[in-house]
Amino acid sequence: MGETLEGILTEILDALSALTVPCTAPGTNSLTPVNASVFASIKAKLSTILSQKVKNN
C-alpha cells in the first residue's frame, strides 16, 4: 500500500515539475516552474513514508 502511494505521489510530482503554461505570445510555452527544485526535494522524501518492512524487501 505504501509503495502504491509513493508511486502515485512520484508521478504527481514529476508532472508538476514538468508543468508548462502557455504564454501570451501565440505558440510559445513557459519554462518549467521556478520552484521545480522544491518538488524534487519533496519527491526525495517519499520513501520515508514506507514502513521498515517494505523498505527491507
N, C-alpha and C positions, 0 to 999 in steps of 0.2 A: 504494500500500500504506500509506504514512504517513497519507494522507488518510482512509483507512478506519479506521485505528487511532484517529486523532483524533476521528472521528465517533462511534465506539463509546464511547470514553472520555468524550466530551462527554455522550452520553446517560446513561451510568452516573452521572456527577457530577450531572447535572440530577435524576435520580431520587433520588439520595441527599440532595440539597438539599431536595427536596420531601417527604422521608420524614416520615410521621406515625405515631405509635404510639398505639393505644387506651389510654385512661386507665382507672383503676379504676372510675370512675363510668360506669355504662352509658350508651351513646350519645354519649359525648364523646371528642374526639380531642386529642392534644397539639399543641403548636405545631411549626413546623419545627425542625430541630436547632439547638441553640445555636451550634454551630460551622459553620453553613452558609456563613459568610464564608470559612472555610478551603477548602471545596470550590470556591467561586468563584475563589479565588486560584489553586488548582491548575489549574482549567479555563483560566484566562487564560494559563497557561504551556504549554498543549498544543501550540500552533503551533511551539514551539521544537524539537519532535521531527521536524518536516518538514525535508527537505533543501532547500538553496537553490534547486535546480532546480524543485521542486514549488512553493515559495513564489513564484517568479517567473512561473509560468504562470497 
